[in-house]
C-alpha cells in the first residue's frame, strides 16, 4: 500500500501542477492505485515490464506520471478504476 506520507506528497505534487482536487478525492483511489502497482510489480517478476523494482520508485515514476495527465484533461475525472 502507498504509505500515507507518500500519498500526501503525491497529492501535493499533483495539486501543484494543476490537477483539480475533486479528481483526487475519489473513494478508494489510494487503494486502487496501490493495487495497480502491486499487480504491476508482481507481474514484472515474470515478464520484464519495467526496470523499476520497488514500490516507492514505482509510485513516483509510474503513478505520478500517469496521474499528472489529469492536469491536461478537460474532463479530468474520466478514469476507469
URKAFEN-V96088 format. One record per pair of residues at least 6 apart in sequence whose ideal C-beta (glycine too) atoms are under 8 Angstrom apart, sorted by sequence separation. I is the first residue (numbers start at 1). J is the second residue. If there is no record, write none. Layout:
I&J / I&J
This chain:
15&21 / 43&49 / 44&50 / 52&58 / 70&76 / 70&77 / 2&10 / 44&52 / 50&58 / 15&24 / 40&49 / 44&53 / 52&61 / 70&79 / 14&24 / 40&50 / 52&62 / 41&52 / 41&53 / 50&62 / 11&24 / 41&54 / 41&55 / 38&55 / 41&58 / 37&55 / 40&58 / 37&58 / 37&59 / 40&62 / 7&30 / 37&62 / 37&63 / 36&63 / 2&30 / 1&30 / 1&31 / 33&63 / 2&33 / 2&34 / 1&34 / 33&67 / 2&37 / 24&67 / 23&70 / 19&67 / 10&59 / 19&68 / 32&81 / 6&56 / 10&60 / 14&64 / 20&70 / 13&64 / 17&68 / 19&70 / 26&77 / 19&71 / 29&81 / 2&55 / 6&59 / 10&63 / 14&67 / 18&71 / 23&76 / 26&79 / 28&81 / 10&64 / 14&68 / 17&71 / 22&76 / 23&77 / 22&77 / 26&81 / 14&70 / 20&76 / 23&79 / 2&59 / 10&67 / 14&71 / 19&76 / 20&77 / 2&63
